[in-house]
Amino acid sequence: MTNTMKRLADRLMKTPRRLWVVSFVLFFMLGGAFSLSTPMGASPDEHAHIIRAAAVARGQLGGTEVMVPHRVASIDGDFAETGVQLPAWYEDLKTINSCYVFHPERSAGCAPGLASSEKQITEVTTAAGRYNPAYYLAVGWTSRVLDGVSGLYLMRLASAAIGAALLASAVVSAAEWHRRSITVLGVLAAATPMSLFMIGMVNPSGAEIAAGILVWSAVLPILMSPDPKLLTRRLARLGIGATVLISIRPLGIIWFLGAVIGGLVLQESGALRAVLRRKAAWLWALAVGATSAAALAWTALHPDHSVIDTPSDLTTLKAARWTFDSSLTYIRQMIGYFGWLDTPTPAATLLIWSTVVMMLAMLALCFARVRETVALLGSLVGIIMVPVVAQGIQAPQLGMIWQGRYLLPFAVGLPIMAAAICVKRSPVTGVPWRRLVALSAFSLSLANMAGFVWALRRNTAGTDGSFFLLHAHWTPPGTWLLWIVVYGAAALVLTLFVMADDRSLTPAGSQLGTGWALGRRGQRKVAPAA
């Protein structure tokens, strides 16, 4: 049985193109299962992003500023929203889920149906009207293809496809290391249930997280495991990931620089010089620079004029202390907090996922050199302190609005970096890597499935409803059983990627891989050059 699974894994990972296609399909199944099994608007601020995407698809990049009284995080204020011209039923998206949002014990069965008439046009406001239109243009076109709810589900699937493409490219980058099972595990650990949930929704946060995973997965092998034959394609992946990451919001510039700095700290001698001599590096640098300039210009031209009545005693120091005390909550939100942050993952998912990530980090620290230790510890400190500093500065003006997913584009670097250090420094023998990696990947797949079923249960029966979903009050398109099977199958097949032989991925157009390979018994041997 084990040999059969290894042979299947080898076939799936035989060439970069085949690996990318298979990875894309599997990640699309995961994100798409969330897309089709989640009630419309049952994720953070999705209604605002749907309205923004539909407006951009109709050529409305901007709109009329409208001050809307609103209450966010127990703080009242007049929020500057953008008025756009859309079919009247888009306005219903704001209230259709009000009967069960923040009430996880209630199923989505209480929500009314959504109309789909395109005839009556009216002004609809969105809190996302100031955001960069790039993501919304990429997903909003679907609202012109199908009317009503069908168009919105198609919009979600378009978002899932974007995230799946970015994650598939990250897997290919990870598979190019000479001990690829460990680095692929790092990518799987980075793609938390929360990441997959967000790429399945209409929300730029999903693409932002997936792009962060790709950036980390591409920059580390460029600088830690340089290969002239792979450099151009690695630079392309890094450039694409950086362009998407930065075009979502200007904060992506910081996340991108964090990954680049981490790679520079870990780089092999001469790796950066080799990159700078490559023409493709300068072309992608120009593209990323232009994207950054455009993102900053868009933000500068679309300021936020909201007036928020924050408490007078909410000082920077008080906000920073409260944020620090909430660090575990933010970490849990990065692993999985479904619905409108009203449904945390089951304890088993949290325990298994955090255990695998910390295991990779601890093993990396055991084998790391001084600068690698600094990079890992710096990443850990950043995961805790970035929210403390960011919210401490912003809270007196905006209130306590931080969510764990905001940091995920940076935090995903921890398991990816730890896996890379393990590959680079750990001995081939002495540690049962194959068994350890296989057990970790299988555990992650089970934890992933548990998180999905938990989110599905919240929507179909409520958290106080039937544990086995036998008495569902809301049923997704295709029935809930179908999506459990789809999600579970994709999650389990992903574990095969860490069971393939640890040899370099064969570049397209060549017969053999380059660099170091591992034999069946763990001995190192040099593969002939292509």
C-alpha positions as CSV (number, residue, x, y, z in Angstrom):
1,M,0.0,0.0,0.0
2,T,2.8,2.4,0.9
3,N,4.7,1.7,-2.3
4,T,1.6,2.2,-4.3
5,M,1.1,5.6,-2.7
6,K,4.7,6.5,-3.3
7,R,4.4,5.6,-7.0
8,L,1.2,7.7,-7.3
9,A,2.9,10.6,-5.6
10,D,5.9,10.3,-7.9
11,R,3.6,10.5,-10.9
12,L,1.8,13.5,-9.5
13,M,5.1,15.3,-9.1
14,K,7.0,14.1,-12.2
15,T,7.2,17.5,-13.9
16,P,6.6,21.1,-12.7
17,R,3.6,21.5,-15.1
18,R,1.9,18.4,-13.9
19,L,2.5,19.2,-10.3
20,W,1.1,22.8,-10.9
21,V,-2.0,21.5,-12.5
22,V,-2.7,18.8,-9.9
23,S,-2.0,21.3,-7.1
24,F,-4.3,23.9,-8.7
25,V,-7.1,21.4,-8.9
26,L,-6.7,20.3,-5.3
27,F,-6.5,23.8,-3.9
28,F,-9.4,24.8,-6.1
29,M,-11.5,21.9,-4.7
30,L,-10.6,23.1,-1.1
31,G,-11.4,26.8,-1.7
32,G,-14.4,25.9,-3.9
33,A,-15.9,23.7,-1.3
34,F,-15.9,26.6,1.1
35,S,-17.3,28.8,-1.7
36,L,-20.3,26.6,-2.4
37,S,-21.0,25.4,1.2
38,T,-21.1,28.8,2.8
39,P,-24.2,31.0,2.8
40,M,-23.9,34.2,0.8
41,G,-22.5,37.0,3.0
42,A,-21.6,34.6,5.8
43,S,-18.0,35.7,6.0
44,P,-16.4,39.0,7.2
45,D,-17.5,42.0,5.2
46,E,-18.3,39.9,2.1
47,H,-21.3,42.0,1.2
48,A,-19.1,45.1,0.9
49,H,-16.6,43.3,-1.3
50,I,-19.3,41.8,-3.5
51,I,-20.8,45.3,-4.1
52,R,-17.4,46.7,-4.8
53,A,-16.6,43.9,-7.3
54,A,-19.9,44.3,-9.1
55,A,-19.5,48.0,-9.4
56,V,-15.9,47.8,-10.7
57,A,-17.1,45.2,-13.3
58,R,-19.6,47.9,-14.5
59,G,-16.9,50.5,-14.9
60,Q,-17.4,52.2,-11.6
61,L,-13.9,52.5,-10.1
62,G,-15.1,55.2,-7.7
63,G,-18.4,56.6,-6.6
64,T,-20.1,59.2,-4.4
65,E,-18.9,59.5,-0.8
66,V,-21.7,58.8,1.7
67,M,-21.3,59.1,5.4
68,V,-23.1,56.1,7.1
69,P,-23.7,55.8,10.8
70,H,-22.3,52.5,11.9
71,R,-21.1,50.5,14.9
72,V,-17.9,48.5,14.7
73,A,-16.2,46.7,17.6
74,S,-18.5,48.5,20.1
75,I,-17.5,51.9,18.7
76,D,-19.9,54.3,17.0
77,G,-19.0,56.5,14.1
78,D,-19.9,58.0,10.7
79,F,-18.1,55.8,8.2
80,A,-17.2,57.1,4.8
81,E,-18.6,54.6,2.3
82,T,-18.9,54.8,-1.5
83,G,-22.2,55.0,-3.3
84,V,-22.4,53.1,-6.6
85,Q,-25.2,52.4,-9.0
86,L,-26.3,48.7,-9.0
87,P,-29.4,46.5,-9.1
88,A,-31.5,47.1,-6.0
89,W,-31.1,43.5,-4.7
90,Y,-27.4,44.2,-3.9
91,E,-28.6,46.3,-1.0
92,D,-30.3,43.2,0.6
93,L,-26.8,41.6,0.9
94,K,-26.2,43.8,4.0
95,T,-29.1,42.4,6.0
96,I,-29.8,39.0,4.6
97,N,-27.6,37.3,7.2
98,S,-28.5,39.4,10.2
99,C,-30.6,36.7,11.9
100,Y,-27.6,34.4,12.4
101,V,-24.4,36.5,12.2
102,F,-22.7,36.6,15.6
103,H,-25.2,33.9,16.7
104,P,-23.3,30.7,16.0
105,E,-26.0,28.6,17.7
106,R,-28.4,29.6,14.9
107,S,-28.2,28.1,11.4
108,A,-28.4,30.0,8.2
109,G,-31.9,28.6,7.6
110,C,-33.5,31.7,9.1
111,A,-32.2,33.9,6.3
112,P,-34.6,35.0,3.6
113,G,-34.0,34.4,-0.1
114,L,-32.2,36.9,-2.3
115,A,-33.9,38.5,-5.2
116,S,-32.2,38.7,-8.6
117,S,-34.0,41.3,-10.7
118,E,-31.5,43.5,-12.7
119,K,-34.1,46.0,-13.8
120,Q,-34.3,48.4,-10.8
121,I,-31.1,50.3,-10.4
122,T,-30.4,52.3,-7.2
123,E,-27.5,53.6,-5.2
124,V,-25.9,51.0,-3.0
125,T,-23.1,51.9,-0.5
126,T,-20.0,49.8,0.2
127,A,-17.2,50.3,2.8
128,A,-14.7,48.8,0.3
129,G,-15.1,51.6,-2.3
130,R,-11.7,53.1,-1.6
131,Y,-9.8,49.8,-2.1
132,N,-7.5,49.1,-5.1
133,P,-9.8,47.9,-7.9
134,A,-7.4,45.2,-9.2
135,Y,-8.7,42.2,-7.2
136,Y,-12.4,43.3,-7.8
137,L,-11.9,43.5,-11.5
138,A,-10.5,40.0,-11.5
139,V,-13.6,38.5,-9.8
140,G,-16.4,41.0,-10.5
141,W,-16.8,40.1,-14.2
142,T,-18.8,37.0,-13.1
143,S,-21.7,39.3,-12.0
144,R,-22.2,40.2,-15.7
145,V,-22.3,36.6,-16.8
146,L,-24.9,35.3,-14.4
147,D,-27.6,37.1,-12.5
148,G,-28.5,36.9,-8.8
149,V,-27.0,34.3,-6.4
150,S,-25.6,32.2,-9.2
151,G,-23.4,35.1,-10.3
152,L,-22.2,35.6,-6.7
153,Y,-21.2,31.9,-6.3
154,L,-19.3,32.2,-9.6
155,M,-17.6,35.3,-8.2
156,R,-16.5,33.2,-5.2
157,L,-15.2,30.5,-7.5
158,A,-13.2,33.1,-9.5
159,S,-11.6,34.2,-6.2
160,A,-10.9,30.5,-5.3
161,A,-9.2,30.0,-8.7
162,I,-6.9,33.0,-8.1
163,G,-5.9,31.7,-4.7
164,A,-5.5,28.1,-6.0
165,A,-3.2,29.3,-8.8
166,L,-1.0,31.2,-6.3
167,L,-0.8,28.2,-3.9
168,A,-0.1,25.8,-6.7
169,S,2.9,27.9,-7.7
170,A,4.1,27.9,-4.1
171,V,4.0,24.1,-4.1
172,V,6.1,23.9,-7.3
173,S,8.7,26.2,-5.7
174,A,8.8,24.1,-2.6
175,A,9.1,20.9,-4.7
176,E,12.3,22.1,-6.3
177,W,14.3,21.7,-3.1
178,H,16.5,18.5,-2.9
179,R,14.5,17.3,0.1
180,R,11.2,18.4,-1.1
181,S,8.9,16.5,1.2
182,I,9.9,18.8,4.1
183,T,9.5,22.1,2.2
184,V,6.2,21.0,0.7
185,L,5.0,20.2,4.3
186,G,6.0,23.8,5.1
187,V,3.7,25.1,2.4
188,L,0.8,22.8,3.5
189,A,1.3,24.1,7.1
190,A,1.2,27.7,5.9
191,A,-2.2,27.1,4.0
192,T,-4.3,27.1,7.2
193,P,-8.0,26.4,7.2
194,M,-8.5,30.1,7.6
195,S,-6.5,30.8,4.4
196,L,-8.6,28.3,2.4
197,F,-11.8,29.7,3.9
198,M,-10.8,33.2,2.8
199,I,-9.7,32.3,-0.7
200,G,-13.2,30.8,-1.2
201,M,-14.9,34.0,-0.3
202,V,-15.2,37.3,-2.1
203,N,-12.6,39.0,-0.1
204,P,-9.1,40.3,-1.2
205,S,-7.7,38.9,2.0
206,G,-7.7,35.4,0.5
207,A,-5.6,36.4,-2.5
208,E,-3.3,38.4,-0.2
209,I,-2.6,35.4,2.0
210,A,-2.0,33.1,-1.0
211,A,0.3,35.6,-2.5
212,G,2.2,35.8,0.8
213,I,2.7,32.1,0.7
214,L,4.0,32.2,-2.8
215,V,6.4,35.1,-2.1
216,W,8.0,33.2,0.9
217,S,8.1,30.0,-1.1
218,A,9.8,31.6,-4.0
219,V,12.3,34.0,-2.3
220,L,13.8,31.4,0.0
221,P,15.0,28.9,-2.7
222,I,16.3,31.8,-4.8
223,L,18.7,32.8,-2.0
224,M,19.1,29.6,0.0
225,S,19.3,27.0,-2.7
226,P,20.4,28.9,-5.8
227,D,20.2,27.1,-9.2
228,P,20.9,29.0,-12.4
229,K,18.7,26.8,-14.4
230,L,15.7,27.5,-12.1
231,L,16.4,31.1,-11.4
232,T,14.3,32.7,-14.1
233,R,11.1,30.8,-13.3
234,R,11.7,31.3,-9.6
235,L,12.0,35.1,-10.2
236,A,8.8,35.0,-12.2
237,R,6.9,33.3,-9.3
238,L,8.3,35.8,-6.9
239,G,7.4,38.7,-9.2
240,I,3.8,37.4,-9.7
241,G,3.3,36.8,-5.9
242,A,4.7,40.3,-5.1
243,T,2.6,42.0,-7.7
244,V,-0.6,40.4,-6.3
245,L,0.4,41.0,-2.7
246,I,1.1,44.7,-3.2
247,S,-1.9,45.3,-5.5
248,I,-4.3,44.2,-2.7
249,R,-3.3,46.9,-0.3
250,P,-0.2,49.0,0.3
251,L,0.5,47.0,3.5
252,G,1.6,44.3,1.1
253,I,4.8,46.2,0.5
254,I,5.8,45.6,4.2
255,W,4.9,41.9,4.0
256,F,7.0,41.6,0.7
257,L,10.0,43.4,2.3
258,G,9.7,41.1,5.3
259,A,10.0,38.0,3.1
260,V,12.9,39.5,1.2
261,I,14.8,40.5,4.3
262,G,14.3,37.0,5.7
263,G,15.7,35.5,2.5
264,L,18.7,37.9,2.6
265,V,19.5,36.9,6.2
266,L,19.4,33.2,5.2
267,Q,21.1,33.5,1.8
268,E,24.1,31.5,0.6
269,S,27.2,33.4,-0.2
270,G,27.0,34.9,-3.7
271,A,23.3,34.1,-4.2
272,L,22.3,37.8,-4.3
273,R,25.0,38.7,-6.8
274,A,23.8,35.9,-9.1
275,V,20.3,37.4,-8.9
276,L,21.4,40.9,-9.6
277,R,23.2,39.7,-12.7
278,R,20.0,38.3,-14.2
279,K,18.1,40.6,-16.5
280,A,14.8,39.1,-15.4
281,A,15.4,40.2,-11.9
282,W,15.6,43.8,-12.9
283,L,12.5,43.5,-15.1
284,W,10.5,42.0,-12.3
285,A,11.9,44.7,-9.9
286,L,10.5,47.4,-12.3
287,A,7.1,45.6,-12.4
288,V,7.0,45.4,-8.6
289,G,8.1,49.0,-8.2
290,A,5.5,50.2,-10.6
291,T,2.8,48.2,-8.8
292,S,3.9,49.7,-5.5
293,A,3.8,53.2,-6.8
294,A,0.4,52.6,-8.3
295,A,-0.9,51.1,-5.0
296,L,0.4,54.0,-2.9
297,A,-1.0,56.6,-5.4
298,W,-4.4,55.0,-5.3
299,T,-4.4,55.0,-1.5
300,A,-3.3,58.7,-1.4
301,L,-6.0,59.7,-3.8
302,H,-8.7,57.9,-1.9
303,P,-8.4,58.9,1.8
304,D,-10.7,57.7,4.5
305,H,-12.8,60.6,5.9
306,S,-14.6,58.5,8.5
307,V,-15.3,60.1,11.9
308,I,-15.1,57.5,14.7
309,D,-16.0,58.3,18.3
310,T,-13.3,56.3,20.0
311,P,-13.2,56.3,23.8
312,S,-11.1,59.1,25.2
313,D,-9.3,56.6,27.5
314,L,-8.2,54.3,24.7
315,T,-4.6,55.4,24.6
316,T,-1.8,53.8,22.5
317,L,-0.3,52.1,25.5
318,K,-3.7,50.7,26.7
319,A,-4.4,49.4,23.2
320,A,-0.9,47.8,22.9
321,R,-1.3,46.0,26.2
322,W,-4.8,44.7,25.3
323,T,-3.5,43.5,21.9
324,F,-0.5,41.7,23.5
325,D,-2.9,40.0,25.9
326,S,-5.0,38.9,22.9
327,S,-2.1,37.3,21.0
328,L,-3.4,33.8,21.4
329,T,-6.7,34.8,20.1
330,Y,-5.1,36.3,17.0
331,I,-3.0,33.1,16.5
332,R,-6.2,31.1,16.7
333,Q,-7.8,33.4,14.2
334,M,-4.9,32.7,11.8
335,I,-5.6,28.9,12.0
336,G,-9.4,29.2,11.7
337,Y,-12.2,31.4,12.8
338,F,-15.2,31.0,10.5
339,G,-18.3,32.9,9.9
340,W,-18.1,36.6,11.0
341,L,-15.4,35.5,13.4
342,D,-18.1,33.9,15.5
343,T,-17.1,30.2,15.0
344,P,-13.6,29.1,16.1
345,T,-12.2,25.8,14.8
346,P,-12.5,22.8,17.1
347,A,-9.8,22.4,19.7
348,A,-8.3,19.4,17.8
349,T,-7.6,21.5,14.7
350,L,-6.0,24.2,16.7
351,L,-3.8,21.7,18.7
352,I,-2.7,19.7,15.7
353,W,-1.9,22.7,13.4
354,S,0.0,24.6,16.1
355,T,1.9,21.5,17.0
356,V,3.1,20.8,13.5
357,V,4.2,24.4,13.0
358,M,6.0,24.6,16.3
359,M,7.6,21.2,15.6
360,L,9.1,22.5,12.4
361,A,10.2,25.7,14.2
362,M,11.8,23.8,17.1
363,L,13.6,21.3,14.8
364,A,14.9,24.2,12.7
365,L,16.2,25.9,15.8
366,C,18.0,22.7,16.7
367,F,20.0,22.7,13.4
368,A,20.1,26.4,12.6
369,R,23.2,28.5,12.6
370,V,23.3,31.9,14.3
371,R,21.8,34.0,11.5
372,E,19.2,31.4,10.8
373,T,18.2,31.4,14.5
374,V,17.9,35.2,14.4
375,A,15.6,35.0,11.3
376,L,13.4,32.4,13.0
377,L,13.2,34.2,16.3
378,G,12.6,37.5,14.4
379,S,9.7,35.9,12.7
380,L,8.2,34.7,16.0
381,V,8.6,38.1,17.6
382,G,7.1,39.8,14.5
383,I,4.0,37.6,14.7
384,I,3.4,38.8,18.3
385,M,4.6,42.4,18.1
386,V,3.4,43.6,14.7
387,P,-0.3,43.6,15.8
388,V,0.8,45.2,19.1
389,V,2.5,48.1,17.4
390,A,0.0,48.5,14.5
391,Q,-3.1,48.4,16.7
392,G,-1.4,50.5,19.4
393,I,-0.8,53.3,16.9
394,Q,-4.2,53.0,15.1
395,A,-6.6,52.3,18.0
396,P,-7.0,55.9,19.2
397,Q,-8.3,56.8,15.7
398,L,-9.9,53.6,14.5
399,G,-10.7,51.5,17.6
400,M,-9.7,47.9,18.3
401,I,-10.2,46.4,14.8
402,W,-7.3,44.0,14.4
403,Q,-8.0,40.5,13.2
404,G,-5.5,37.6,13.0
405,R,-5.9,37.1,9.2
406,Y,-4.5,40.6,8.6
407,L,-1.0,39.2,9.6
408,L,-1.2,35.9,7.8
409,P,0.6,37.1,4.6
410,F,3.7,37.6,6.9
411,A,3.1,34.8,9.4
412,V,3.0,32.1,6.8
413,G,6.7,32.6,6.5
414,L,7.4,30.9,9.8
415,P,6.6,27.2,8.7
416,I,8.0,27.8,5.2
417,M,11.3,29.2,6.6
418,A,11.6,26.6,9.3
419,A,11.1,23.8,6.7
420,A,13.8,25.4,4.5
421,I,16.3,25.5,7.4
422,C,15.6,21.9,8.2
423,V,16.3,20.9,4.6
424,K,19.5,23.0,4.6
425,R,21.0,22.0,7.9
426,S,19.5,18.8,9.3
427,P,21.3,15.5,8.7
428,V,19.8,13.1,6.2
429,T,20.1,10.2,8.6
430,G,19.5,10.1,12.3
431,V,16.0,11.7,12.1
432,P,13.1,9.7,10.7
433,W,12.2,12.5,8.4
434,R,10.0,10.5,6.0
435,R,7.8,9.1,8.8
436,L,7.7,12.4,10.6
437,V,6.7,14.4,7.5
438,A,4.1,11.8,6.4
439,L,2.5,11.8,9.9
440,S,2.5,15.6,10.1
441,A,0.9,15.9,6.6
442,F,-1.7,13.3,7.4
443,S,-2.5,15.0,10.7
444,L,-2.9,18.4,9.0
445,S,-5.3,16.8,6.5
446,L,-7.5,15.5,9.3
447,A,-7.3,18.8,11.2
448,N,-8.2,20.6,8.0
449,M,-11.2,18.4,7.4
450,A,-12.4,18.9,11.0
451,G,-12.3,22.6,10.6
452,F,-14.3,22.5,7.4
453,V,-16.9,20.2,8.9
454,W,-17.1,22.5,11.9
455,A,-17.7,25.5,9.7
456,L,-20.3,23.6,7.7
457,R,-22.1,22.5,10.9
458,R,-22.3,26.1,12.1
459,N,-24.2,27.1,8.9
460,T,-26.4,24.1,8.4
461,A,-27.4,23.2,12.0
462,G,-25.8,25.8,14.3
463,T,-23.3,25.0,16.9
464,D,-26.1,23.8,19.2
465,G,-27.5,21.6,16.5
466,S,-26.9,18.0,15.5
467,F,-23.3,17.0,15.7
468,F,-23.6,14.8,12.7
469,L,-25.5,17.3,10.5
470,L,-28.5,14.9,10.4
471,H,-31.0,17.6,11.0
472,A,-29.8,20.5,8.9
473,H,-31.9,23.6,8.7
474,W,-29.9,25.1,5.8
475,T,-28.6,23.0,2.9
476,P,-25.9,24.3,0.5
477,P,-26.1,23.7,-3.3
478,G,-25.3,20.0,-3.9
479,T,-26.0,19.0,-0.3
480,W,-23.5,19.2,2.6
481,L,-22.4,15.5,2.2
482,L,-21.0,16.3,-1.3
483,W,-18.8,19.1,-0.1
484,I,-17.5,17.1,2.8
485,V,-16.4,14.3,0.4
486,V,-14.9,16.9,-2.0
487,Y,-13.0,18.7,0.7
488,G,-11.8,15.5,2.4
489,A,-10.6,13.9,-0.8
490,A,-8.6,17.0,-1.8
491,A,-7.1,17.3,1.7
492,L,-6.0,13.7,1.8
493,V,-4.6,13.7,-1.8
494,L,-2.4,16.7,-0.8
495,T,-0.6,14.5,1.7
496,L,0.7,12.4,-1.2
497,F,3.0,15.3,-2.1
498,V,5.2,14.7,0.9
499,M,5.4,10.9,0.2
500,A,7.2,11.2,-3.2
501,D,10.8,10.4,-3.5
502,D,13.0,13.3,-2.3
503,R,14.7,14.1,-5.5
504,S,14.8,17.4,-7.4
505,L,11.8,18.2,-9.5
506,T,12.5,17.4,-13.1
507,P,12.6,20.7,-15.1
508,A,10.3,20.8,-18.1
509,G,12.1,19.8,-21.2
510,S,14.8,17.8,-19.5
511,Q,15.2,14.2,-18.6
512,L,16.7,14.4,-15.1
513,G,16.7,16.8,-12.2
514,T,19.7,18.8,-11.2
515,G,21.4,19.2,-7.8
516,W,21.2,16.8,-4.9
517,A,18.9,13.8,-4.7
518,L,18.1,11.3,-2.1
519,G,18.3,7.6,-2.7
520,R,15.8,5.1,-1.3
521,R,17.9,4.4,1.7
522,G,18.7,8.0,2.4
523,Q,22.3,8.1,0.9
524,R,23.1,11.3,-0.9
525,K,24.0,11.0,-4.5
526,V,24.6,13.5,-7.3
527,A,22.1,13.4,-10.2
528,P,23.6,13.9,-13.6
529,A,23.2,17.4,-15.0
530,A,20.4,17.8,-17.6
